[in-house]
Structure formats: structure tokens, C-alpha cells
Amino acid sequence: MNKPFVVGVDIGGTKIAAGRVDAEARVTAAVTLPTLAREPFDESLGQVYGAIEQCLASGVTAIGICAPGPLNPRTGVVLNPPNLPHWRLTPAKGSSLLKTMIRTRIAGDKEADKTTSEAGLMEAAKTGPIELAGNLLGTAMVEELASTEPAEVAQLRLRALGQDIAGSTLWLRAEPQDDPAMSAAIAADLDKWSASCGG
């Protein structure tokens, strides 16, 4: 029986780095390709596929892809990833993201026996930074986020977990776990779309 391998892919702003790793965490293959982030989506996605293909081998049991957010913590939806500007999952208004971060803060404070309210946090944000989602957000950022709308982007495709793609949100579970069915559904959706773009 072949040894199991995994392939990891890191999508950066200028390069895509991929590697194949064995069960002892030894890198057995590695490749770096330019991201081509400002090119049409099918070209930058083609670079991702190319990096993966160069690392594939008999025994590969999983492929993981890492790209920066932002991420909606309530829905687990990736919003307009900066390294793939022509692909994003369903966008959200800034006010919705702000409300979600505030609710998360209130829930966390409640678990720590602290009393916090949305009105209190918004009032505190008028005079200084407030901590939301592990970051200090200043007055101007909170004000702008409250009125921000998703940008219109050419060659954009919108997908939503649980609607367009089968799967459940991992980020809100008490015990987040791997969701192979969702990973397969996302991969199949990307593959289908890439084929329709001639990629």
C-alpha cells in the first residue's frame, strides 16, 4: 500500500506555494507559481490547479487550500478574497458583518460573566476603539463598516454555503471539524465553473 500524502496550497498575493507532505511531515514535493491575481479568474485559478497538479502523486488523500479572508464568522462565507479578486462567495453588507461581530462579542462576554450590549459597544466606539473579533476597531472604521456595501466586481460569481453549495458552516460550531462533503462540493463547483470559462 502506498504511503498517505497530503497536498497543501497557500494562495498569496504574488505567488501560490504548494507542497506534498507525507505522514511524517516530510515535504516530498514543492512548487511555487505566480498568482496572476490581476488576470481573469480562470487564469489565477489555473495557477492553483497547476500547483496542485505538480504535487499530485499516488497516495494523496487530501488537498487543503489556504487563502486570506475576510470571512463572515456567522456564516463561514469567504468574502471577496484579495488574492482572487474575481471570485468570492456571497458578499455581505458591512452593517451585517458589524452586527455579527458585536453579537459574537456579546456572547463571549456573557460566557465570561460580563454584561455587554450592542448599544453600549456602539456608544463606546464613538469615543475610542472597541475590540471585535480579536481586533481593535477605531471610531472611523466602525462608522465606515456600518455603511459599507459590497463592491461590484467584473467577472464575479457568487456562491453561498448551504444554498448553492452543500455543506454547513464550520466556524460557528462549538467543536469545528473537517467537512469532506462540503470540501468536495466546493471543489466540484469550482471545477464545473472553470470548465464553463474554458479553464
N, CA, C and O of each residue as an XYZ file, in Angstrom:
796
protein
N       0.844     -1.191      0.000
C       0.000      0.000      0.000
C       0.879      1.240      0.000
O       1.893      1.292      0.696
N       0.483      2.254     -0.795
C       1.235      3.490     -0.854
C       1.083      4.272      0.444
O       0.043      4.212      1.100
N       2.140      5.013      0.810
C       2.051      5.868      1.986
C       1.082      7.013      1.709
O       1.017      7.509      0.585
N       0.326      7.438      2.726
C      -0.587      8.564      2.507
C       0.172      9.892      2.433
O       1.149     10.102      3.151
N      -0.286     10.765      1.571
C       0.259     12.110      1.439
C      -0.885     13.107      1.497
O      -2.039     12.766      1.238
N      -0.551     14.335      1.839
C      -1.495     15.442      1.706
C      -0.806     16.544      0.911
O       0.416     16.682      0.943
N      -1.609     17.322      0.201
C      -1.099     18.469     -0.539
C      -1.671     19.723      0.099
O      -2.877     19.819      0.330
N      -0.804     20.681      0.379
C      -1.231     21.971      0.919
C      -0.932     23.064     -0.073
O       0.116     23.052     -0.720
N      -1.848     24.020     -0.203
C      -1.692     25.118     -1.151
C      -1.916     26.435     -0.419
O      -2.922     26.603      0.269
N      -0.979     27.368     -0.566
C      -1.101     28.689      0.042
C      -1.216     29.709     -1.081
O      -0.278     29.890     -1.858
N      -2.369     30.379     -1.171
C      -2.589     31.377     -2.218
C      -2.200     32.744     -1.668
O      -2.894     33.304     -0.819
N      -1.105     33.263     -2.153
C      -0.623     34.576     -1.731
C      -0.918     35.628     -2.786
O      -1.397     35.313     -3.875
N      -0.630     36.870     -2.460
C      -0.907     37.961     -3.385
C      -0.050     37.926     -4.636
O      -0.484     38.372     -5.698
N       1.170     37.398     -4.523
C       2.054     37.348     -5.682
C       2.417     35.937     -6.100
O       2.809     35.710     -7.244
N       2.290     34.985     -5.184
C       2.672     33.617     -5.537
C       1.745     32.596     -4.892
O       1.098     32.853     -3.877
N       1.711     31.442     -5.518
C       0.991     30.287     -4.987
C       2.045     29.250     -4.639
O       2.807     28.823     -5.506
N       2.095     28.847     -3.392
C       3.052     27.833     -2.948
C       2.286     26.558     -2.618
O       1.289     26.588     -1.896
N       2.760     25.449     -3.150
C       2.110     24.165     -2.880
C       3.170     23.146     -2.500
O       4.315     23.228     -2.945
N       2.783     22.197     -1.683
C       3.709     21.145     -1.284
C       2.996     19.854     -0.964
O       1.839     19.859     -0.542
N       3.680     18.759     -1.164
C       3.161     17.434     -0.807
C       3.930     16.975      0.415
O       5.159     17.036      0.442
N       3.205     16.513      1.431
C       3.817     16.141      2.708
C       3.390     14.726      3.052
O       2.237     14.348      2.847
N       4.335     13.937      3.582
C       3.996     12.562      3.952
C       3.526     12.489      5.400
O       3.428     13.512      6.078
N       3.240     11.296      5.867
C       2.686     11.095      7.208
C       3.656     11.491      8.312
O       3.240     11.703      9.452
N       4.960     11.596      7.987
C       5.951     12.026      8.974
C       6.264     13.509      8.856
O       7.253     13.986      9.410
N       5.409     14.246      8.123
C       5.549     15.694      7.923
C       6.782     16.061      7.115
O       7.312     17.162      7.261
N       7.245     15.153      6.266
C       8.373     15.461      5.375
C       7.827     15.983      4.054
O       6.914     15.394      3.476
N       8.386     17.084      3.583
C       7.989     17.639      2.294
C       8.623     16.784      1.198
O       9.845     16.653      1.124
N       7.778     16.210      0.357
C       8.276     15.340     -0.706
C       8.182     15.985     -2.082
O       8.715     15.452     -3.056
N       7.515     17.118     -2.166
C       7.450     17.881     -3.417
C       7.022     19.296     -3.066
O       6.265     19.504     -2.118
N       7.505     20.269     -3.832
C       7.125     21.656     -3.605
C       7.199     22.420     -4.919
O       8.035     22.131     -5.775
N       6.321     23.390     -5.066
C       6.295     24.210     -6.271
C       5.799     25.606     -5.911
O       4.973     25.765     -5.012
N       6.304     26.609     -6.611
C       5.842     27.982     -6.445
C       5.527     28.544     -7.826
O       6.345     28.456     -8.743
N       4.334     29.121     -7.968
C       3.907     29.727     -9.225
C       3.399     31.132     -8.952
O       2.928     31.403     -7.847
N       3.479     32.036     -9.924
C       2.887     33.367     -9.722
C       1.367     33.270     -9.632
O       0.757     32.445    -10.313
N       0.760     34.098     -8.805
C      -0.683     34.050     -8.613
C      -1.459     34.565     -9.818
O      -2.531     34.049    -10.132
N      -0.924     35.585    -10.497
C      -1.637     36.232    -11.613
C      -2.975     36.782    -11.139
O      -3.991     36.670    -11.825
N      -2.954     37.381     -9.943
C      -4.192     37.803     -9.286
C      -4.959     38.863    -10.057
O      -6.178     38.953     -9.909
N      -4.302     39.657    -10.862
C      -4.991     40.718    -11.592
C      -5.471     40.259    -12.970
O      -6.107     41.018    -13.702
N      -5.164     39.034    -13.304
C      -5.630     38.473    -14.571
C      -7.053     37.939    -14.376
O      -7.530     37.865    -13.244
N      -7.738     37.566    -15.472
C      -9.075     36.988    -15.315
C      -9.054     35.780    -14.389
O      -8.032     35.110    -14.239
N     -10.208     35.516    -13.768
C     -10.300     34.472    -12.755
C      -9.761     33.129    -13.222
O      -9.042     32.456    -12.483
N     -10.106     32.731    -14.455
C      -9.701     31.400    -14.897
C      -8.184     31.255    -14.979
O      -7.656     30.151    -14.848
N      -7.482     32.367    -15.194
C      -6.016     32.285    -15.229
C      -5.437     32.100    -13.826
O      -4.546     31.273    -13.629
N      -5.940     32.868    -12.846
C      -5.415     32.705    -11.484
C      -5.824     31.357    -10.899
O      -5.033     30.725    -10.199
N      -7.054     30.906    -11.176
C      -7.469     29.586    -10.707
C      -6.648     28.498    -11.399
O      -6.314     27.480    -10.793
N      -6.329     28.725    -12.672
C      -5.479     27.767    -13.393
C      -4.121     27.609    -12.737
O      -3.541     26.523    -12.763
N      -3.609     28.680    -12.149
C      -2.329     28.598    -11.433
C      -2.463     27.714    -10.187
O      -1.556     26.953     -9.849
N      -3.616     27.833     -9.513
C      -3.867     26.978     -8.342
C      -3.897     25.516     -8.775
O      -3.244     24.663     -8.174
N      -4.670     25.242     -9.833
C      -4.740     23.869    -10.350
C      -3.358     23.367    -10.766
O      -2.994     22.224    -10.491
N      -2.589     24.244    -11.437
C      -1.258     23.847    -11.886
C      -0.339     23.479    -10.742
O       0.414     22.509    -10.824
N      -0.403     24.266     -9.664
C       0.430     23.978     -8.492
C       0.032     22.638     -7.875
O       0.889     21.842     -7.492
N      -1.281     22.397     -7.784
C      -1.754     21.130     -7.222
C      -1.317     19.962     -8.093
O      -0.824     18.952     -7.590
N      -1.498     20.103     -9.395
C      -1.149     19.010    -10.310
C       0.321     18.632    -10.213
O       0.669     17.457    -10.329
N       1.184     19.618    -10.002
C       2.614     19.333     -9.907
C       2.974     18.617     -8.601
O       4.059     18.048     -8.481
N       2.064     18.646     -7.629
C       2.333     17.982     -6.356
C       1.566     16.667     -6.202
O       1.773     15.939     -5.232
N       0.693     16.366     -7.145
C      -0.078     15.127     -7.027
C       0.810     13.906     -7.231
O       1.778     13.934     -7.990
N       0.458     12.856     -6.545
C       1.164     11.579     -6.672
C       0.242     10.498     -6.138
O      -0.757     10.786     -5.478
N       0.579      9.272     -6.425
C      -0.185      8.155     -5.887
C      -0.142      8.235     -4.365
O       0.922      8.453     -3.786
N      -1.279      8.064     -3.719
C      -1.326      8.083     -2.260
C      -1.787      9.399     -1.671
O      -1.952      9.493     -0.455
N      -2.006     10.439     -2.503
C      -2.513     11.706     -1.961
C      -3.959     11.492     -1.517
O      -4.811     11.095     -2.312
N      -4.223     11.758     -0.244
C      -5.544     11.506      0.325
C      -6.344     12.776      0.589
O      -7.553     12.711      0.811
N      -5.676     13.939      0.567
C      -6.384     15.188      0.847
C      -5.615     16.364      0.260
O      -4.397     16.315      0.091
N      -6.366     17.427     -0.048
C      -5.783     18.673     -0.533
C      -6.399     19.795      0.285
O      -7.621     19.895      0.390
N      -5.559     20.633      0.859
C      -6.042     21.777      1.626
C      -5.586     23.066      0.968
O      -4.446     23.169      0.517
N      -6.475     24.049      0.912
C      -6.149     25.334      0.306
C      -6.347     26.428      1.340
O      -7.371     26.479      2.022
N      -5.349     27.309      1.449
C      -5.407     28.429      2.383
C      -5.378     29.731      1.593
O      -4.470     29.958      0.793
N      -6.367     30.581      1.818
C      -6.402     31.919      1.237
C      -6.930     32.861      2.302
O      -7.753     32.456      3.123
N      -6.483     34.098      2.313
C      -6.954     35.020      3.344
C      -8.415     35.372      3.155
O      -8.967     35.218      2.066
N      -9.043     35.851      4.237
C     -10.431     36.269      4.200
C     -10.594     37.572      3.437
O      -9.893     37.776      2.446
N     -11.478     38.455      3.847
C     -12.231     38.358      5.094
C     -13.287     37.262      5.074
O     -13.728     36.799      4.023
N     -13.671     36.870      6.287
C     -14.603     35.774      6.461
C     -15.736     36.239      7.362
O     -15.499     36.902      8.371
N     -16.966     35.894      7.000
C     -18.099     36.182      7.862
C     -18.149     35.101      8.939
O     -18.421     33.943      8.623
N     -17.891     35.450     10.215
C     -17.824     34.420     11.254
C     -19.156     33.731     11.521
O     -19.165     32.614     12.039
N     -20.281     34.359     11.186
C     -21.586     33.746     11.429
C     -21.893     32.693     10.367
O     -22.404     31.620     10.688
N     -21.584     32.996      9.097
C     -21.957     32.091      8.014
C     -20.807     31.232      7.518
O     -21.041     30.239      6.829
N     -19.554     31.591      7.852
C     -18.421     30.850      7.336
C     -18.150     31.136      5.872
O     -17.450     30.371      5.209
N     -18.701     32.238      5.358
C     -18.575     32.579      3.943
C     -17.356     33.460      3.720
O     -17.162     34.454      4.420
N     -16.541     33.094      2.746
C     -15.399     33.917      2.361
C     -15.922     35.078      1.529
O     -16.693     34.880      0.590
N     -15.501     36.292      1.876
C     -15.992     37.495      1.203
C     -14.858     38.179      0.454
O     -13.925     38.694      1.069
N     -14.936     38.184     -0.861
C     -14.018     38.952     -1.683
C     -12.558     38.739     -1.295
O     -11.907     39.698     -0.880
N     -12.012     37.526     -1.410
C     -10.612     37.310     -1.031
C      -9.692     38.163     -1.886
O      -9.801     38.135     -3.112
N      -8.781     38.926     -1.272
C      -7.953     39.860     -2.037
C      -7.013     39.182     -3.030
O      -6.596     39.807     -4.004
N      -6.679     37.931     -2.801
C      -5.740     37.265     -3.702
C      -6.420     36.605     -4.891
O      -5.750     36.168     -5.826
N      -7.752     36.531     -4.862
C      -8.523     36.054     -6.010
C      -9.667     37.040     -6.230
O     -10.816     36.732     -5.916
N      -9.364     38.220     -6.766
C     -10.365     39.284     -6.822
C     -11.557     39.006     -7.721
O     -12.548     39.733     -7.654
N     -11.493     37.977     -8.563
C     -12.605     37.706     -9.465
C     -13.496     36.573     -8.965
O     -14.377     36.119     -9.695
N     -13.282     36.106     -7.730
C     -14.112     35.037     -7.182
C     -14.351     35.301     -5.706
O     -13.415     35.542     -4.944
N     -15.580     35.253     -5.327
C     -15.902     35.361     -3.905
C     -17.231     34.681     -3.668
O     -18.062     34.580     -4.570
N     -17.421     34.225     -2.474
C     -18.715     33.677     -2.107
C     -19.626     34.838     -1.711
O     -19.177     35.981     -1.622
N     -20.874     34.552     -1.479
C     -21.881     35.585     -1.310
C     -21.408     36.739     -0.422
O     -21.051     36.525      0.737
N     -21.405     37.963     -0.966
C     -20.937     39.112     -0.175
C     -21.983     39.549      0.842
O     -23.159     39.205      0.729
N     -21.546     40.299      1.821
C     -22.451     40.801      2.853
C     -22.212     42.289      3.046
O     -21.114     42.790      2.804
N     -23.243     42.985      3.480
C     -23.100     44.405      3.788
C     -22.235     44.556      5.032
O     -22.198     43.673      5.889
N     -21.540     45.688      5.117
C     -20.715     45.959      6.287
C     -21.519     45.967      7.570
O     -21.041     45.517      8.611
N     -22.749     46.483      7.499
C     -23.590     46.539      8.704
C     -23.898     45.137      9.223
O     -23.986     44.921     10.432
N     -24.060     44.185      8.303
C     -24.327     42.797      8.702
C     -23.098     42.191      9.377
O     -23.218     41.493     10.384
N     -21.914     42.461      8.818
C     -20.681     41.950      9.428
C     -20.457     42.571     10.805
O     -20.072     41.881     11.749
N     -20.700     43.877     10.911
C     -20.525     44.569     12.187
C     -21.473     43.993     13.235
O     -21.075     43.751     14.375
N     -22.730     43.774     12.844
C     -23.709     43.210     13.773
C     -23.279     41.817     14.235
O     -23.416     41.472     15.409
N     -22.760     41.025     13.303
C     -22.302     39.676     13.643
C     -21.138     39.730     14.627
O     -21.113     38.972     15.597
N     -20.170     40.622     14.388
C     -19.029     40.742     15.298
C     -19.472     41.206     16.676
O     -18.951     40.743     17.691
N     -20.434     42.120     16.713
C     -20.931     42.609     18.005
C     -21.648     41.490     18.756
O     -21.442     41.314     19.956
N     -22.491     40.731     18.048
C     -23.190     39.609     18.701
C     -22.201     38.581     19.236
O     -22.387     38.034     20.323
N     -21.149     38.324     18.462
C     -20.123     37.374     18.900
C     -19.434     37.889     20.160
O     -19.181     37.121     21.089
N     -19.128     39.193     20.195
C     -18.501     39.806     21.377
C     -19.425     39.690     22.583
O     -18.979     39.336     23.675
N     -20.707     39.985     22.394
C     -21.680     39.912     23.492
C     -21.770     38.482     24.035
O     -21.809     38.270     25.247
N     -21.803     37.503     23.119
C     -21.879     36.098     23.542
C     -20.621     35.694     24.304
O     -20.704     35.002     25.318
N     -19.456     36.124     23.818
C     -18.208     35.813     24.516
C     -18.137     36.453     25.882
O     -17.692     35.835     26.850
N     -18.582     37.704     25.956
C     -18.595     38.391     27.244
C     -19.553     37.710     28.219
O     -19.270     37.608     29.413
N     -20.691     37.244     27.697
C     -21.675     36.569     28.560
C     -21.071     35.312     29.180
O     -21.291     35.023     30.356
N     -20.302     34.564     28.374
C     -19.650     33.358     28.892
C     -18.626     33.696     29.965
O     -18.337     32.874     30.835
N     -18.072     34.918     29.904
C     -17.094     35.363     30.907
C     -17.761     36.153     32.034
O     -17.093     36.862     32.786
N     -19.091     36.020     32.141
C     -19.879     36.705     33.183
C     -19.752     38.228     33.104
O     -19.747     38.911     34.129
N     -19.650     38.758     31.871
C     -19.644     40.208     31.672
C     -20.926     40.595     30.958
O     -21.445     39.840     30.136
N     -21.434     41.782     31.280
C     -22.645     42.271     30.626
C     -22.252     43.307     29.592
O     -21.665     44.336     29.925
N     -22.578     43.032     28.331
C     -22.276     43.929     27.221
C     -23.513     44.020     26.351
O     -24.252     43.046     26.208
N     -23.743     45.200     25.764
C     -24.885     45.368     24.873
C     -24.418     45.976     23.556
O     -23.361     46.602     23.481
N     -25.224     45.777     22.525
C     -24.903     46.366     21.222
C     -24.869     47.889     21.336
O     -23.959     48.533     20.814
N     -25.858     48.461     22.018
C     -25.913     49.916     22.178
C     -24.678     50.431     22.928
O     -24.114     51.468     22.578
N     -24.271     49.692     23.962
C     -23.104     50.094     24.737
C     -21.819     50.050     23.925
O     -20.978     50.943     24.029
N     -21.670     49.006     23.115
C     -20.476     48.899     22.265
C     -20.449     50.000     21.210
O     -19.402     50.600     20.964
N     -21.596     50.266     20.586
C     -21.646     51.319     19.565
C     -21.387     52.696     20.180
O     -20.762     53.552     19.554
N     -21.860     52.901     21.389
C     -21.597     54.177     22.070
C     -20.108     54.298     22.404
O     -19.514     55.364     22.239
N     -19.504     53.191     22.878
C     -18.067     53.208     23.198
C     -17.233     53.448     21.948
O     -16.174     54.071     22.019
N     -17.698     52.961     20.811
C     -16.957     53.124     19.551
C     -16.917     54.579     19.099
O     -16.065     54.945     18.290
N     -17.820     55.415     19.603
C     -17.825     56.836     19.225
C     -16.658     57.596     19.835
O     -16.274     58.655     19.339
N     -16.089     57.052     20.920
C     -15.025     57.780     21.627
C     -13.678     57.079     21.596
O     -12.682     57.637     22.057
N     -13.629     55.857     21.057
C     -12.357     55.143     21.005
C     -12.533     53.767     20.406
O     -13.645     53.371     20.056
N     -11.437     53.035     20.287
C     -11.517     51.708     19.667
C     -12.245     50.707     20.556
O     -12.193     50.775     21.784
N     -12.922     49.781     19.895
C     -13.556     48.668     20.597
C     -12.991     47.371     20.037
O     -12.581     47.315     18.877
N     -12.971     46.334     20.858
C     -12.447     45.046     20.418
C     -13.578     44.190     19.864
O     -14.545     43.878     20.558
N     -13.430     43.819     18.597
C     -14.382     42.926     17.942
C     -13.600     41.898     17.141
O     -12.668     42.247     16.417
N     -13.974     40.650     17.268
C     -13.340     39.554     16.529
C     -11.822     39.546     16.714
O     -11.080     39.222     15.788
N     -11.373     39.902     17.908
C      -9.945     39.858     18.209
C      -9.156     41.036     17.685
O      -7.926     41.022     17.741
N      -9.830     42.062     17.174
C      -9.150     43.243     16.638
C      -9.714     44.494     17.274
O     -10.889     44.545     17.636
N      -8.862     45.510     17.411
C      -9.334     46.804     17.881
C      -9.789     47.607     16.665
O      -8.997     47.894     15.767
N     -11.076     47.967     16.645
C     -11.629     48.757     15.552
C     -11.853     50.180     16.046
O     -12.567     50.403     17.023
N     -11.237     51.139     15.361
C     -11.367     52.540     15.725
C     -12.709     53.121     15.329
O     -13.495     52.490     14.624
N     -12.957     54.339     15.797
C     -14.226     55.025     15.550
C     -14.545     55.115     14.062
O     -15.655     54.786     13.643
N     -13.578     55.560     13.262
C     -13.817     55.732     11.825
C     -14.113     54.393     11.155
O     -14.977     54.313     10.281
N     -13.399     53.341     11.560
C     -13.618     52.039     10.936
C     -15.009     51.506     11.253
O     -15.672     50.955     10.374
N     -15.460     51.662     12.491
C     -16.797     51.189     12.871
C     -17.854     51.967     12.087
O     -18.817     51.380     11.594
N     -17.676     53.294     11.969
C     -18.636     54.112     11.219
C     -18.685     53.699      9.749
O     -19.766     53.566      9.175
N     -17.518     53.497      9.143
C     -17.473     53.122      7.727
C     -18.021     51.713      7.507
O     -18.726     51.467      6.528
N     -17.702     50.795      8.406
C     -18.182     49.433      8.262
C     -19.708     49.384      8.323
O     -20.343     48.593      7.626
N     -20.280     50.232      9.155
C     -21.733     50.246      9.317
C     -22.458     50.644      8.030
O     -23.635     50.325      7.860
N     -21.761     51.344      7.116
C     -22.418     51.807      5.889
C     -21.804     51.224      4.614
O     -22.154     51.654      3.514
N     -20.903     50.263      4.742
C     -20.218     49.703      3.582
C     -21.093     48.707      2.834
O     -21.770     47.872      3.435
N     -21.062     48.815      1.511
C     -21.766     47.884      0.631
C     -20.731     47.058     -0.123
O     -19.630     47.548     -0.373
N     -21.052     45.818     -0.494
C     -20.109     45.031     -1.286
C     -19.804     45.728     -2.614
O     -20.698     46.275     -3.261
N     -18.538     45.701     -3.006
C     -18.131     46.329     -4.262
C     -18.583     45.491     -5.448
O     -18.643     44.264     -5.372
N     -18.896     46.165     -6.534
C     -19.205     45.473     -7.776
C     -17.895     45.077     -8.432
O     -17.013     45.919     -8.604
N     -17.753     43.828     -8.795
C     -16.529     43.322     -9.407
C     -16.892     42.604    -10.699
O     -17.788     41.761    -10.716
N     -16.194     42.941    -11.784
C     -16.451     42.281    -13.056
C     -16.051     40.808    -12.961
O     -15.202     40.443    -12.148
N     -16.649     39.991    -13.770
C     -16.349     38.558    -13.842
C     -16.503     37.895    -12.478
O     -15.662     37.099    -12.058
N     -17.578     38.233    -11.805
C     -17.784     37.759    -10.436
C     -18.842     36.669    -10.412
O     -19.845     36.737    -11.122
N     -18.600     35.672     -9.589
C     -19.570     34.608     -9.381
C     -19.842     34.515     -7.893
O     -18.907     34.482     -7.093
N     -21.093     34.472     -7.515
C     -21.464     34.418     -6.111
C     -21.988     33.034     -5.771
O     -22.809     32.479     -6.500
N     -21.514     32.478     -4.665
C     -21.952     31.162     -4.200
C     -22.173     31.244     -2.703
O     -21.462     31.971     -2.009
N     -23.154     30.504     -2.196
C     -23.458     30.509     -0.764
C     -23.460     29.086     -0.222
O     -24.062     28.188     -0.810
N     -22.779     28.890      0.907
C     -22.781     27.589      1.563
C     -24.186     27.307      2.092
O     -24.840     28.178      2.666
N     -24.629     26.079      1.886
C     -25.947     25.696      2.350
C     -27.046     26.023      1.360
O     -28.182     25.577      1.520
N     -26.711     26.809      0.325
C     -27.699     27.138     -0.707
C     -27.185     26.650     -2.062
O     -27.737     25.714     -2.640
N     -26.132     27.285     -2.561
C     -25.563     26.889     -3.849
C     -24.625     25.698     -3.704
O     -24.475     24.898     -4.627
N     -24.005     25.589     -2.555
C     -23.030     24.527     -2.295
C     -23.468     23.779     -1.038
O     -23.695     24.386      0.008
N     -23.585     22.454     -1.149
C     -23.981     21.646      0.003
C     -22.905     21.730      1.077
O     -21.715     21.688      0.767
N     -23.305     21.845      2.308
C     -22.339     21.881      3.404
C     -22.825     22.787      4.506
O     -23.785     23.538      4.333
N     -22.163     22.713      5.629
C     -22.559     23.505      6.785
C     -21.398     24.385      7.223
O     -20.238     24.119      6.909
N     -21.733     25.417      7.940
C     -20.741     26.359      8.417
C     -19.896     25.737      9.525
O     -20.427     25.261     10.529
N     -18.577     25.744      9.335
C     -17.688     25.162     10.337
C     -17.388     26.128     11.474
O     -17.151     25.702     12.605
N     -17.398     27.438     11.180
C     -16.821     28.411     12.108
C     -17.687     28.695     13.316
O     -17.199     29.262     14.293
N     -18.953     28.320     13.284
C     -19.811     28.615     14.422
C     -20.036     27.417     15.319
O     -20.716     27.532     16.339
N     -19.488     26.279     14.967
C     -19.671     25.090     15.791
C     -18.827     25.185     17.058
O     -17.745     25.773     17.053
N     -19.329     24.605     18.130
C     -18.535     24.569     19.355
C     -17.274     23.748     19.139
O     -16.225     24.054     19.706
N     -17.375     22.699     18.314
C     -16.244     21.840     18.004
C     -16.090     21.758     16.488
O     -16.531     20.776     15.891
N     -15.471     22.772     15.834
C     -15.330     22.729     14.376
C     -14.579     21.482     13.935
O     -13.583     21.097     14.549
N     -15.054     20.861     12.883
C     -14.411     19.660     12.375
C     -14.335     19.720     10.870
O     -14.915     20.606     10.242
N     -13.622     18.780     10.296
C     -13.495     18.670      8.860
C     -14.861     18.321      8.268
O     -15.637     17.588      8.880
N     -15.149     18.845      7.084
C     -16.390     18.531      6.394
C     -16.039     18.089      4.980
O     -16.088     18.899      4.054
N     -15.679     16.801      4.792
C     -15.266     16.320      3.469
C     -16.319     16.532      2.396
O     -15.976     16.815      1.248
N     -17.605     16.400      2.746
C     -18.665     16.576      1.753
C     -18.683     18.015      1.244
O     -18.832     18.249      0.045
N     -18.529     18.977      2.153
C     -18.521     20.368      1.746
C     -17.279     20.662      0.901
O     -17.371     21.352     -0.114
N     -16.124     20.146      1.311
C     -14.891     20.354      0.547
C     -15.046     19.807     -0.869
O     -14.636     20.448     -1.837
N     -15.636     18.630     -0.984
C     -15.844     18.024     -2.303
C     -16.824     18.849     -3.125
O     -16.638     19.010     -4.331
N     -17.876     19.377     -2.480
C     -18.864     20.180     -3.195
C     -18.248     21.481     -3.706
O     -18.538     21.902     -4.826
N     -17.401     22.124     -2.896
C     -16.733     23.355     -3.329
C     -15.791     23.058     -4.486
O     -15.765     23.791     -5.474
N     -15.017     21.985     -4.364
C     -14.082     21.618     -5.436
C     -14.831     21.313     -6.733
O     -14.401     21.725     -7.810
N     -15.947     20.593     -6.632
C     -16.732     20.257     -7.820
C     -17.326     21.508     -8.451
O     -17.370     21.628     -9.676
N     -17.785     22.447     -7.614
C     -18.360     23.678     -8.126
C     -17.308     24.512     -8.853
O     -17.567     25.045     -9.932
N     -16.123     24.621     -8.258
C     -15.029     25.361     -8.900
C     -14.632     24.701    -10.209
O     -14.388     25.385    -11.203
N     -14.566     23.379    -10.213
C     -14.182     22.656    -11.411
C     -15.204     22.874    -12.532
O     -14.830     23.099    -13.683
N     -16.484     22.805    -12.191
C     -17.550     22.999    -13.174
C     -17.495     24.402    -13.751
O     -17.635     24.602    -14.957
N     -17.287     25.381    -12.859
C     -17.241     26.769    -13.318
C     -16.004     27.007    -14.190
O     -16.086     27.638    -15.244
N     -14.876     26.500    -13.740
C     -13.646     26.657    -14.530
C     -13.818     26.085    -15.927
O     -13.373     26.686    -16.905
N     -14.463     24.922    -16.029
C     -14.694     24.303    -17.332
C     -15.599     25.190    -18.195
O     -15.405     25.295    -19.406
N     -16.590     25.825    -17.558
C     -17.505     26.687    -18.332
C     -16.809     27.953    -18.802
O     -17.242     28.581    -19.767
N     -15.711     28.337    -18.111
C     -14.944     29.531    -18.509
C     -13.865     29.169    -19.542
O     -13.140     30.040    -20.024
N     -13.771     27.897    -19.868
C     -12.721     27.468    -20.797
C     -11.414     27.195    -20.101
O     -10.377     27.067    -20.753
N     -11.447     27.100    -18.736
C     -10.233     26.875    -17.965
C      -9.915     25.428    -17.795
O      -8.915     25.087    -17.164
